[in-house]
Amino acid sequence: MAATHDVIIIGLGGMGSAAAHHLAARGLGVLGLERYGPAHNRGSSHGGSRIIRQAYFEDPAYVPLLLRSYELFEKLERDTGRRIATLCGGTMIGNSGSRVFAGSLRSARQWDLPYEVLDAAEVRRRFPTLTPAEDEWALYEQRAGLVRPEATVAAHIQLALGAGADLRFEEPAVRWEVLEGGRGVRVYTADEVHTAEHLVVCPGAWAPELLADVGVPFTVERQIMYWFHPHGGTGPFDPERQPVYVWEDAEGTQIYGFPAIEGPEGGAKVAFFRKGSVCTPQTIDRTVHDEEVAAMAAQLRPRIPRLPGRLRKAVTCMYTTTPDEHFVLARHPVHPDAVTVACGFSGHGFKFVPVVGEIVADLVQDGTTGHPITLFDPRRRSAAPAAAEEHALEETAR
Ligand SMILES: Cc1cc2nc3c(=O)[nH]c(=O)nc-3n(C[C@H](O)[C@H](O)[C@H](O)COP(=O)(O)OP(=O)(O)OC[C@H]3O[C@@H](n4cnc5c(N)ncnc54)[C@H](O)[C@@H]3O)c2cc1C
């Protein structure tokens, strides 16, 4: 049997690598197990950019976590010398009743965040690539922008290794169990059995298989990121001029996009927010089809006339979604003394990666945290299977 550790972490993607850093920095003996290589492209944390913003239409309860996340992203850049964030500003566009515009405004007002409200003409004047309709509005947030997911994961891995963590790649955990009496865990890989006082499970899209008993029905969704070479070149999409955007149409469909951050050849990245098809990590179709590119092109043409231009590449990614689209971040409800879970990030988790690492470390050490995480309790009613059924019925009734 291998040596005993203080903590074993399953999954070293966005959340697991951040947890490894925070736990190792607090002096705990960490063993990390990852199915693939460092900062790989087969989970949920790849594709060069993720939107980061503070006026949070999903729920204002996320705002204090975002404020802490911003501080920790800055510290991560300082501690590793890596370039992670580009705060190029962000526009949240929709009509006056849309979730994206009205929800962002509500959140900004509630937390007294700096913002501007722009009408359609003002958006066109300040950001000429964007052509909203007359009845659309934008909440502009200067502190919004993007973070680089692969650089974030690599930075957390670097710091965790520097603090003495034992991180093993290409080494999937096959299964885990809690020792008799509920304290301590055993984790099996193909060749070894590891024991530890505590287990952290951050498996991204593998949550349905590794966390079946957490009591939340997860749906894994296939998502597509598109990079287009704009008509007339990437100049107008330079991050000095082009903000990130989330744009909701009158039917509630949301797209989001980025400036061209990879130079003239890189293209500008866009994607639908949600609207994915159900898959598993084993069944996901990694090929992007012509009709999918056409659907994105149709959504872009009236809104960003310099796009689509020419497709440069399209890459798939997975969301792991809970019924109410809020995270699962807590001690495991069935094994509260031995296991902490961080999963179900529902397509909007990356901007929280560093603060999730800090919260996981708090939960492992103390069983509790000073950060506000009641929204992420796996036992909340809106995350229960029954709530999922009600939701499905509502959808059918519509
Ligand atoms: C297309 C797309 C766009 C997105 N855009 C944004 C955005 O703009 N802003 C934002 O905030 N969020 C965004 N997100 C969401 C965000 O990226 C995710 O919430 C976040 O990356 C999830 O991190 P994770 O650690 O849960 O998953 P991952 O990073 O996938 O990590 C899970 C890890 O667990 C490993 N693993 C699984 N099972 C095992 C096992 N048995 N043994 C060992 N290792 C295992 C996997 O290999 C993987 O590395 C986006 C996601 C996608 C897919």
The ligand as a Gaussian input file, in Angstrom:
#p B3LYP/6-31G(d) Opt

LIG

0 1
 C      -17.137000      26.203000     -24.126000
 C      -17.064000      26.641000     -22.697000
 C      -17.068000      27.981000     -22.407000
 C      -17.049000      28.419000     -21.092000
 N      -17.018000      29.767000     -20.858000
 C      -16.924000      30.218000     -19.607000
 C      -16.758000      31.589000     -19.359000
 O      -16.673000      32.400000     -20.301000
 N      -16.665000      32.011000     -18.068000
 C      -16.711000      31.145000     -17.036000
 O      -16.639000      31.589000     -15.896000
 N      -16.860000      29.813000     -17.230000
 C      -16.954000      29.336000     -18.493000
 N      -17.058000      27.989000     -18.727000
 C      -17.181000      27.069000     -17.596000
 C      -15.867000      26.733000     -16.954000
 O      -14.852000      26.611000     -17.920000
 C      -16.059000      25.452000     -16.143000
 O      -17.074000      25.672000     -15.175000
 C      -14.776000      25.020000     -15.447000
 O      -13.720000      24.932000     -16.362000
 C      -15.000000      23.659000     -14.771000
 O      -13.795000      23.239000     -14.136000
 P      -13.720000      21.792000     -13.497000
 O      -12.475000      21.743000     -12.703000
 O      -15.017000      21.470000     -12.841000
 O      -13.637000      20.796000     -14.773000
 P      -12.324000      20.355000     -15.589000
 O      -11.428000      21.500000     -15.777000
 O      -12.779000      19.586000     -16.759000
 O      -11.584000      19.391000     -14.572000
 C      -12.051000      18.120000     -14.211000
 C      -10.846000      17.202000     -14.267000
 O      -11.114000      15.960000     -13.645000
 C      -10.403000      14.971000     -14.351000
 N      -10.965000      13.678000     -13.990000
 C      -12.233000      13.255000     -14.199000
 N      -12.399000      12.018000     -13.710000
 C      -11.207000      11.644000     -13.191000
 C      -10.740000      10.453000     -12.549000
 N      -11.550000       9.403000     -12.356000
 N       -9.449000      10.413000     -12.141000
 C       -8.614000      11.467000     -12.335000
 N       -9.010000      12.605000     -12.945000
 C      -10.291000      12.691000     -13.359000
 C      -10.602000      15.384000     -15.799000
 O       -9.663000      14.788000     -16.659000
 C      -10.450000      16.883000     -15.708000
 O       -9.110000      17.298000     -15.916000
 C      -17.036000      27.492000     -20.034000
 C      -17.004000      26.136000     -20.313000
 C      -16.996000      25.704000     -21.637000
 C      -16.964000      24.217000     -21.910000

